[in-house]
Amino acid sequence: MKLLLYLFSLSIILLPVYCGNYFLTEWDILAPFPSAPREDVDVLNCYGGIDNIPIGDNSTYISELVNGAKVGWSHYTTNFDGVVNLNFSNNVNWDLISNWAGSSGTYFSGWGISTFTLDTSETILVRCSGVAKFWIDSIVMQGDSYGLGLQFNSIELSSGTHTLKVRIIGSEAASYQCEIIDTKQDQSIFIVYENTIVPDIVDNQFSSPFISISVLNILNQPINGVSLEPLTDEFQVSLIESPLPQEINYIGSGQLIPINFIVKTSNGSGIIDCPSGTTYAFSLMVYASSSSSSSSSLSSKGELVTLNFTCKSFGEPFTFTFQDYDLSIQYAAAIPPNDIEGGISPTPVLFALHGAGVDAKSSAWTGAFQVQNYTWILLPTNRANYGFDWEEGGIKNGLMALDYLCNSLPGVPNHLKTKYQCDPYQLQVLGHSMGGHGSEHFATAISPDRVISLSIAAGWIDMKLYSPNFLRVGYSWSSPMIRFILDSVVSQNDADFHSPHLINIPMIVRMGSDDDNVPPFHVRRMLRLYDQLTHNTSIGLISEIPGEGHWFDGVVDDAIMQAFLSKYALSGIPLLPDRFLINCLNPGSFQGKGGISIQQAIENFKASKIRVDKTNSLSNGIWSLSTENVKRFGFNSFNEQPNQVIIDGQKFNYVKLPSHYCTDGSTKVKNVKRNDRNGKMVTGSSVVWSICNDNDWMWSERSPLNSGPMVQILNYPILIVYGTIGSEEQTNQRQQSAVYLSNVLMYQMRYSINILEDTQFTTDLFTTYNVIFMGGPQTNKAVYSIQSVLPSPIGFHGSSDNMTFSLNDDSSFSGPSIGLLFLSSCYSPETIMKIPPKERYTQGRQGCMLTVIEGTDIIGFQNSLFNFPTKSSFPIPDFMILGPNFGYQGVSGANALGFWDNNWQLSDLSYVTSILNE
């Protein structure tokens, strides 16, 4: 954690300088106030918020971080580079705080205010590094949080003085920098060169054909035509066609979006003269045209882009590109095995997950690994250097890269493709730091059945342990039920809870004894849990290097680590023990253990468990299963399987998914004989089980495809649709918020998102996209047209200027600053089940989800927008109704939050109150 924050502060001063730019050097700072990771609570909102308090005066405000408990304004004048180095050591005892709270205790929040003046009306670019968000006047924009040069914003401003407000969220010795960049008079787009993705050239051929550049629309109107023209006859490029009709395939004003295309040689040979160790470049022009029928074409105003490729020989580490789950282009690195002849075919894969801030294709990461004799090495990205902590879309990105590697063998010469086949279901999983967490997470909570061995280097177990929740400002007034709900959301990512799935998997933990970034406590605890599961004090392997810190030479691949990898490389998936436990908090993320996949819980977001006893399976092929909170489960293909199963005392033949075992969860059968936890036969009652022979239930009920929580909506292609039927102010806010959210997701995970206005939306788009709607039925015409599909507990009442929300018809929420966001199916269960089964698959898509973001006014809507989950371990359940003081009370200021049940009705695991602190 300390290293990560240190890198943030360093990186902002290393970015390129643009012509016609200047940095803001005069700042009024109001900080530090308490803060915590994955929470943005602004204590100043209690006093009217930053827009309604005096700037730079002598006012003071209470902060528990500061000696004397009072914080006032400070004025900072920076050097010419504009870097604001925040230092509160004169009135904050950081050592005292971190001694009891750890490095997370040094988190703080605050505000930085500056102004700039324009002589004429013009469009400018703005980049703020080291902060997550900032405002120009009233328009919110995405910051370059990690200082990587990946985020620029455009805005058209009138002449005069404008205010730039920076939301500071940082740690001890944080810094930031804001830059204003002029645009050319005839410029319509801006190319963000630092966010370009290209493949390597391997043995004189592109390893894969996909390329992606990043384009910012700097016009004050949408762009609907982007074309590419290579400045050489050697190559042809073609845009990857979007599923959207061309007439609504826009780049929104101020939106930064990837432009994805395919490249090939013009002569069809595929050969490029590029010896290993050299680079190859070619240039192209990018043209854009306005979507406005009254505007003249902008096609002549192109921007030059030069693409640079690194040339490799097969056998070296190389980069390939591929199309990810959201239709964006991503990349990964790979290292082919050295001695295919001595191994097995297809070969296993070493699935190597990097730490925070690491570029997966960098020589620092690829060079940390020896070439393996019999195993491919795959080094996926997590979608970005920081990405999603290898959770949710981050780990799904790794699996997509794995599938592309083993199915397409990018970079492998055609005459070697048969020889270098790999098996995506035979993995040695390894990771360092954030990737160490990812390796644990994958092997415990995602897909333990794919894992041959597990190597954890300096990995944290779960976010709640790594960055303690007790510092959350919103917890002070919160009901314990709120904390339970929020913990339930993120605990699906906890490696310790799911660690029983490691019982048969060889594991080694590696760390330096002096690691102050991810304390050795984490992997030591994981080792203890592992040994306790087996009741064997020596089965888990540990390699703790005295005196070493977080990263050191050989941390992932010295003689000790390599010996472990070599020992198990060809051993195959380990045999299951005679007895094992399946723990599942979310069927949407957990693929199963022992071939058994839980498809649905009786009560969502409570632990579902299956105890498996296969003691007698060798003699009669029967597995005995005892269940808890399981409504549906089935078997996937696996190395081991029974002939019959006894489920809670009831015998069935073995069936494979989509056929599965199901219960209504309430009907009981008495006098059932079953094994207890010690294997003794006992008699009792049980739910009644049967065999369901299809997956039609997935159209009308929650399934692994839409089990939630809200963040699951991002695991598919996304559209954002903003409302236009409210007031002009409401429409502007929803449109600007759509661009802002798209830019946030582009920055954090390089999402490829289209933005539509509500009049352009049609329900046939649900067959491809999950949809985020900006505005409810009073302000968004599309939502108005599909009200019947929304969860019936949610009610909308009144007009756009006098909205009221209700929950289950017995709780009503109205007045200023109320916010609402919720997850929903795209289909009404009653309506979708009336469509003949074969037609459903052409008219719909199983698992389709939508989210509605709404508020009774500007503040309520903004609070809802900022609580949409855009980072890992962001604890947002299926729905939230935010009270008027949520801005400074955090989750304790929520009127309601919780989960939907399997039929999209209000779950008992939800919280509702009409009485909040004022």
N, C-alpha and C positions, 0 to 999 in steps of 0.2 A: 504493500500500500504506500509506504514512504517513497519507494523508488518510482512508482507510477506517478505520484504527484510531483516529484522532482522533475521527471521527464516532461510533464506538462509545462512547467515553468521555464525549462530550458528551450523547448522547441519553438516557442513563439518568436524568438529573436533570430531564427535561422531561415526564415522564409524569404523568397525573392522579393525585390523591390520593383514596383511597376512605374513606368514613366507617367508623369502627370499625377502623382499621388502625394499625399501628405498624411502625417500621423497626428492624432489629437493628443496634445501634450498638457492641457490644463484640465484638471479633474477635481471635482468635489466628491469625497468618499465618505460614506456612512457605513461603518462596520467596526468590529465583527459582532454578529448576532449568532445565536446557536443554529446549528443545522445538522443534518445526518444524511448519509448516502440514501439515494432513491427517495428523497423527500425534499420538496421545496416549499417550506412554510415561511411566510414573510411576516415577522412580528409587527412590522410597520403598518400592516393592513388594519390593525386595531385602531390606528390613529388617522385613518383615511387613506393610507397607502402612499407610495412614493410620489404620485401625481398630486397629492393634496396636502403635503406638508411643506414647510419652508425649506428651501435649498440653501445650504452653506451658512445657516445662521448659528446661533449659540444654543439651540434646543438640544436636549439630551434625552436618551431613551434607555430603558433597562435592558441589560444583557448579562447573563450569568457567566459569560466568559471573561469579563473584564474586572480588574481590580477596582473596587468601589461600585461596581455594577452599573455604571452609567457610560453610555457611548454618545459621542457627538461627532459633528462634521470635521473632517480634515481636508486641507487642500494639498494636492500633489501637482508638482510641475516636473514633467519627465524630461529626459534627454531628447535629442532629435529623433531617436528611433521610436519614441512613443510608448516604450515599455513601462507600465505602471507596476513597480515592485512594492507589494503591500507588506508592511512591517508593523506589527502591533506589539512587539516585544517589550516596549516601554510600559505598557499597561495590561499585558496578558502574560500570565505565568504558564506558558505552554508545557513546560516540563512537569509542573504539578498536575496539570490536566491529563497529560498523556500517561503519567504514572498510574492513574487509577482507571482511565478510560481507554488506554491504548491509543494508537495513531488515529483512530476514528474520532477520538475526542478533540482533535485539532481541526475538525471540519468547522467552517463558519460560513455565514452568508452576509450579504450586504448589498450596497448599491454604489455605482460609480456614475457620475453625471458630468457630461461635457457638452459643449455647443460648438457649432461651426456655421459659417455664413457663406451663402452663395450669391454671387452678383447677378446671376440670371437664372431663369428656370432651366433646369437641365436634368438629365439622367446620370446618376452616379452609381458606382459600385462601392460596397462597404464590406469590409472584412474585419471581424473582431476575433482575435485568437485568445485562447485560454478561458473563454466563457461559453456557456451552452446557449444562452439566448440574450438578445438585447432588443431595444426599441429605438426606432427613429421616429420622433414625435409619438404617434399612437400605434405605429405599425411594428409588430413583433417579427423578429428575424432569427434565423439559426446562426449560432456562433460556430467558430472553428475550435471546438472544445479542446482537441488534442494538439492544436497547433501544427497540423500537417499540411496546410495549404489547400485543403479540399473544399472549403466552403466560401463562396462569394454570394453577395446579395445585391440586387439592383432595385433602385427606386427612383421615380421621377418626382422632383421637388421644385417648388416655386422659389423665386429669389427671396432672400432674407435669412434670418437666423433660425436654425433648427437644433433640437435637443436630441442627444444620444444618451440613452439610459442603459447601463450594463447591469445585468443581474449577476452579482458575484457569488459564486459557490466554489469554495476552495478549501485549502488547508494552509497550515503555517507556511509562510514565505511564498504564497501564491503570487502570480503576476498575470497581467493581460496586456493587450495592445489592440488599438482600433485604428484602421486606416481607411481613408477616403481616396477612391481612384476615379479619375476622369474617364469618360468614354468618348469614343470618336463620334463625330457628328452623324455619320451615316451608318453607325454600327447597330446591328439588330441582335446579334448573339455574342456571347463571350465564351471562349473555350477554357475550361479548367484543366490545364495540361497535367497537373499532378494527379488527376483522377482518370488516367487513361489505362486501359487494359489491353495488352497484346500478348500473343503466344510467342514462345521462342521458335527459332528455326533450328530443326534437328536434322542432321545429315542432309542439309540443303533443301528441306521441305518444312512448311509450317507444321508445327506439332498439332495444331487444330485451326479451324478456319475463322473462329469468332474473334471480333475486335469490338471494343466499346470505348467511345469518347464521351466526355461530359460537357453538355451545352447549357448555358444559362440564357434564358430569354430576357433581354434587357429592355424590350419594348413595353409600352404601356397597354399592350393588347396581346392576345394569344397568337402563336405561330402555328400554322398547320401544314407547312410544307418544308421538309428538310431533305436536301439532296446532296450527294457526294460526287466529286469529280476528281479522280486520280490525275496527278500531273506527270504521269508516265504511261506509256503504252504497255508496260510489262504486266500490269495487274488490272483486274476487274474487281469492283466492289459492288455489293448489292445489300440494300437495307433489309433487315429481318422484318418480315411483314407482321404487323400487329393484328391481333384478333379484332381490334376495334375497326369499324368502318372508317375509311379515310376522312370522310367529312366531319367526324368528331374526334379525330386523333390529333389533339392539340398539345402544344407546350404552353402552359399557362404563363401569364405575365409574371416575371420574377421567379419562375420555376427553374430549378436546376435538375436536369434529367439526363440519363444515359442515352446515347444514340448507338444502337447496336447494328452491326453489319458483318457480312461475310466477305473474305478476300480470297482470291484465287489467281493463279497465273493466267495471263491471256492466251498463251499457247497451249494450255491444257496439260502441260507436262508436270506441273507442280514443282519443278526444279528451280531453285534460287541459288546462284553462285555466292555462297557465304561460308567460308571456312571457319571451323571452330575457333573461338577466341576473338573473332571479329564481330562487328555490328553491321547491320544493314538498315537503311532508312529509305522511305519514300514519302512523298507529300501528297496531300489532297486538299481540295477546297470544299468547305462546308457552306451551303447556301440555305437561306431561310426565306419564307414569304409570309406576309401577314394574313391572318384569317379574315380580316375585315374586307368586305366587298367594296368598300369605298376607298380602300387604300391601294396605292400602286404597288406592283410587285417589288419585293425586296431581293429577288433572286440574284441580282447582279452584285449584291453587297456581301460577298463571301468572306470567310475567315480561313486562313491558311493553317493547316495542321500537319505536322511532321511526325510520322510514326517511326519509332526506333525499335529494332528487333535485335536480340542477342542470339548469336549463332553458336550451336553446341554440336558435339558429336554424341551419337547414341551411346549411353553408358554414363554420361555426365548428368548431374541434376538439371532438370529442365522445367519450364513453365508451360502449362497448357490451359486453354480456356474452354468454357462449356456454358450451356444454358441452364440456369438454375430454376428452382421451383416456382419463382415469380416471373419467369420469362426474362429476367435480367441476365447479363453475361458476367460471369465470375471467373476466377482463375484458381489454380492450385499448382503446386510443384510436385515433382515425382522423381524418384531415383530407381532405375531398373536394377534387378538382381545381377549378381556377378557370375554365379555358377548355376545356371538353369539345369544343366545336365545332371547334377548331383542331387537335385531336389525332386519335388513332385509337381505335377501339372494338373490343374492350374495352381499357381503358386499362392501362398498366403500373402497378406499385405500387412506391413507395419504402418499402422494408422497413427501418425505422429502429430500431436496438437500443440501449437505454439502458445507462448505466454502473451500477456498484454503488451501492446505496443510493438510487437514483432511482425515484420513483413515475412509472410510464409515463403516467398521466393528469394529472400536475401541470403547471401552466402554465409552470413552469421548463423542462420538457422539450418539451411541445407548442409552447410559444412560441419555442423555439429554431429553428423551421423556418418558412420562408416557405411560403405556399400555392403549390403547384406548378401550372403552367398545364395540364399534360396528364396528371398523375400523381396517383393516390391516395397518401396517406402513411398507412402503418400503423405504430403504435407498440405492439407487444406487450409483455408484462410479464416473460417469463422465469419465470412463475408467482409471482414475488415480487420485492421490491426488490433482493434479493441472489440468490435463486433458485439456479440450477444453472450459473451462468457461461455461459449460452447453449449448454451442452452437454447431451447426452442429453435428458431431459424438458424442459429449458428451451427448446431450439430446436424440439422437437416442439410445445411450446405455441405458439410463434410461427407454425408452419405450420398448426396448428389454427385460430388466429385469422385467418390469411390465407384459409384455405378458407371460414370462416364469413363473412368480409367479402365475398368475391367470389361466394359461392353464395347468400347471403341478403340482402346489401346492407343491413345494419342502419342505422337512422337516415336512410335515403334515403326521401323521400316517394314514395308509390306511383306518382305520375304521372311521376317522374323515374328510376325504376329501370331502364328500358330504356336510358336515356341514360348512366347512370353505371356501367355494367358494368365490371368489372376482371378482369384476367388473372393468376391466381396463378402462372403460369409465365413471366412477364415482369417481372423484379424488378431495380430499382436497390437495391443492398444498401449500407447505411451503418450505422456504429455508433461509439460513443465509449467509451473506456476498456474496461470489461468488455464493453460492446457492440461496441467495436472488435475485440476478440478474437472475439466472436460473429460479426461480419461476415466476418472472415477465415475463421473456422471453417466458416461456411455456404458460402462461395464456393469453398473448397478441399476440405473433407472431407465435406460433406453433399450439396449439389446445385448444382454449378457450371453445369449445363445450364439453370438458370433465370435466370442472372445476366446482366443487360445491362451493368452497370458496378459497380465496387466502390470505396467511399470508406471509408478506415480512419482514424479519428481517435484518436490516443493509445491504440492497442490493443496488448495484449501478445500475443506469438505463441503461446506455450504455457506451461502452469503450471510446468513444470520449469525453464524459463528465467526466468520471472518471480519464482518463489519457490524458490530452488535446493534440490535434494534432498540436497546434501552435508551439510546440517545435521541430517538425520534421525538421531535417537538410535539407532534400530534398525539403522542401516547399519554401526556399528562392528564388530560380530562377524558380519556377514552374508556369505554366499557371493555371489560375483559373479552366480551364476545367479539368486539371489533378486532382485537388482536388475534383471536382464534381464527377469524375469517382470513385476515391478511396472511397469517402464517400458513394456513391451508393452501393459499394460492401458490406460494413460492416453495412449499415443502416438497412438491413433486420433483424438485431439482436437488434434493438433499441426498448426498451419497451415503451418509451414515444410516438413514432410515432404510434405504434399499440395499444396504451391505449384505444381508443374508443371501443375496443372489451370487455373491462371490465364493460361496462355500466350496465349490469344486474348481475354482480358477486359480492357477499359480499367480502369485503376486509378489512384487518387490517394491519397497518404498525407498526413495533416495532424497537426501537433503543435506545441506550444510548445517552444522550445529549452531552457527551464529547468524542464521537467516533472520533478519529483522523486517523482511517484507511479507513473507508468509511464514509465520513462526513454525518451527518443527513440531509444535504441539499438534498441528493438524494431521500430518501423516503418521505421527506416533499414535494418535488416537485411532486412526484408520487401521493401523497394524494391530492394536489391542482388540478392536472389534472383530477383526478377521480371525485372530487366534481364539477369541472367546467363542466364535461361531463353531469352530472345529474342536473346541476343548483341547487344544494342542498348543503349548507355549512356544513351539519352535517351528511351526509350519510356515509362518509368514517370514519373508526375508527383509532385512533392513540393511541399508548402506548409508550410514550417517558419517559425514566427513568432518572431523574436528577442525574448528577454526574457519571453516568456509561459510560464505554467505549464501545469497539467493541464487546466483549464477556463478559457475566456475568451470574451467576447462574439464570436459568429460562428464558433466553433470548428467547428461542423458545417454552417453555412449562411451564410457571408458571400459577398461577390461572387465570390471565387475558387471556393469550393465550389459555389455556385449555377451558375456558368458551366459547370463540369464536369457537373453534373446535367442542365442544360438541353441541353448538347451531345449527350448520349446518350439522352435521355428517349424519343425516338421511333425510335431506331436499330435496335431489335430485338435478338434474341440474336445475338451475333457469330458469323461464319462460323468453322468449324474450320480450323486450319492443316493443311497437307499431312501433317505428321507430328506426333503428340502422344503423350504417355505417360499411362497410367492407373495411379495408385498407390492401393492399398487395404489397410488394416490390419484392417478389420472390415466385412464385407458388411452387417452389421446397421445400420450408421449411414450408409454411403456409397451414395447413390442412383445415381451413375454419371457418366460424362463422354462426350460425343459420342454419347449414347444407349446406351452400353455399360455394363451393370450386372453387376458380379461378384457371383454368387450364392453361391459356396462356394469356399473355399480348399482346397488339398491338405493343408497344415499350418496350422491355425488360429493366428492372432496372429503369423504371419510375413508379411512384405509380399507381397502378390499384385500382379503387374504385367502390363500389356498394352501393348506398343508398337504403335501404329496408324500405318500408312503408306497414305495415300489418294492418293498422287502420281498414279496412273494412273486414278483413279476417274472423271474427267471423260470419258475416252475409252472405258472399258469397264465402269465402275460397280463395280470390284472394290476392296475394302479388304484389305490384307495385315496380319495380326495375329500378333505373336509374344508368347507367354505365358510366365509364370513363376509357379509356385505357384498356378495357377488350376485348379479342378476343374469349375466350372460358371459360365457367363456367358451373358447374353442381351442383346437389344436392347429398349429402351423406345421409345415414339414420340418422334421428334425431328425437327428441321427438315431434317437431312441424314441420308441412309441409303444404304448400298450396295445393289447388286443381288445381289452374291455376296461371300463372304468367303473368304480363304485363311488358315487357322489353322495356324500352325506348318508350313506347306507343304502343307496338305490343304484342298481346295476344297469349299465348301458353298454352297447357296443361302441367301439372307437369310431369317431367321425372327424373329418377335417373341415376346417373353414372353407366355404361360408356356412356349411352345416355346423351347428353348435349346440351347446347345452344351455337351457334357459329355464327361468322360474319367474313367477309373478312377485316373488319376494314376500308374500303374505300367507298364502295357503300352506297349511302345515299337515304333515303326516306323522302319526304317533308310532311309538314302539319300533323305531328304526334303530338297528344295530350299526354302530360305527366305531372307528378307532378314536381314542382320546389322544392327547398330546404325547402320551407315553407309549402308545401303540396297544393299549388294552382295549378290549371290546366293551363298549357301554351301550345302554339303551336309552333313547330319548326321542324328542320330536325334531323334525327338520322341515325346511321348505320343500315343496314338491318340485322335482326336476323333470324335464322332458327334453326331447330333441327337436330343435327348430331347423328346418331344412333350407332356409334361404336368408337373404339379408334385406328383405323388403322393409323390415322394421326400421332400417336406417334412414328411410325417407321421412318418417313421422316422429321418431324418437332421437334423443341424443345418442351419439355413437362415438367411436374413437376419432371420427373425422370432424366432429363439432362439439366435443365434450367440454370445451372451455379450458381455462378462463379466457378473458377477453383477448389476451395476447395471441391466442391460437389463430385468430383471424388473419394474422400476418404470414402464416405458413403457406399461402397460396397467392396467385396473382391478385393485385389490389387495384380497385378504382376508388377515387374520392369524388363524391357528388355533392355540390354545394347548392343551397336553396336560394331561390330568387323571388319568392312570393311574400316575404315579409317586408318590412320597411326598407328604405334605401340603406340606412345604417346597418340593419341586420344582414342584408344581402352582401354589403361590402365586407363586413366582418367574417361572414361564412366563406366568401371567396378568398379573402386574404388568409384565413385559417387553413383552407385547403392547400394553398401554396406552401404555407409554413410547415404543415404536417408532412407534406410530400418532401420538402427539403430536409426536415429532421430525419426522416427514414432513409433518404438518399445518403445523408451524411453518416448516419450510424451504421447502416447495413447495405448501402448502395442499391436500394430498391428502385425498380423501374415502375413508376406509378403515373397513370393518366388521370387528369382532372376533367370532370364534365359539369356543366350546369344541369339543374334538375330537368329542364325541358328536353334535354338530349338523352336522358336515361330511358331505357326500355328493359323489361324484365328478362328478355332473352340473354342479356349480358350476364345474368347469374350462372349461365352454363359454363362460363370461363372464370369469372371474377368473384371474389368476395368484395363487399362494398362498404365503405365508410361514408355515412351520410352526415353532412354538416347541416344540422337543422332537423327538427321534427315536422309533423304534418302541418303546423301553422306557418312554417317558414320555408319548407322544402316540398315542392310539388310532387317529387318522386316518392317521398315518404307518405305523403297524403294518399297517393294512389295505391300503396301497398300496406295500408294500416292493418288489414286483416291478417297479415303474416306475423305481426309483432306479438311478443308474449302478452297474453291477455291480462296479466297483473299490472302492466304499465298502461296508464291512462293519460291522455292529453286533453285538456279542456281550455276553453276560452279562445281568445284571438291572439294574434302575434304580439300585440302590445299589452296583453293581459293574460299571460299563460299561467296555467296551473297543471301540476303533475300529480298523479295519484298512483297508489300501489295497492292492489287487491281491493280497490273501491272503498277501503275503510281507512286509508291514510291519505291525506291531501296536503300538498306542499305548494305554496304560492308566495308571491311577494318578491322583493328585489333580491338579486344575486343568488338565485337558486339554480343549480346546475344538475344535469342529468346525462348519463351515458350508460348504454347497455348493449349487450350482445343478443342476437336473435338469429333464428333460422331464417332462410330466405323464403320458406314455403309454409303455408298453412297446412297442418297435418291433415285436416279434413279434405282440403282441396286437392292436395297432391295425391292422396290415396284413391281419389275418384278417377284419376287418369289411368288408363290401361298400363300394366307394367312395362311393356316394351316401349311405349311412347314416353314414359317418364324419363328415360335415359336420353331422349332427344330434346325434351322440353325442360329438363332440369339437371341438377348435379347433386348427388348425395354429399352431405356435409357442408353445403353452401351456407355461409354466415354473413351477417351484416352487423354493423354497429351504428347506432344513432348517437350523435353528440348534440346537445341542446342546452339552452339556458334561458331564463326569464328575462335577462338583460345582458349587456356586454360583459359584466363581471362574472355572472353565472356561467355564460357560455365559455369564457376564457378559462375559468377554473376547470370546467369539464374537459376542454381541449388539452390543457396541461397535464391532466391525469390519464389521458390515453397512454397505454404502455408502449414506450419506445425503447426501453432498455431491459436487460435481463433482470430477473428478480424484482420487477416493478409490481408491487402487490395490489393489482386491480382485479377484483373478482368478475362475476358475470354482469353485475349492474351496480351503480352507485347513484344516489341522489345526494347532492352536496348542498349543505345549508348555507345561509347568507354570510356566515363568518368563517367559512372553510379556509379562506385565504390565510388567516393567522392561527386558526385552531387545528388545521390539518384534519386527519381522519376523525378526531373527536368532534369535528363540526359537520359530520355527515349525518343526514337524516335517515338514510337507509343504505345498506350494502349487503351483498350476499350472492347466492347462487340460484340458478333455475334447476328444477328436478328434470327427470328424463323426458317429461312431456312439456317442458318449457313453462312450467308453473313455479310459483314461489316455493323454494325449498325451506324446510324447517331450519336449515343452517344459514339463516339470514338474520339481519339486525334491522330493526325499525324503531325510530323514536320521533316524537313530535316536540320534545322538549330539549332544547340545546342551551348551552351557556350563551349569554348575550354580551 
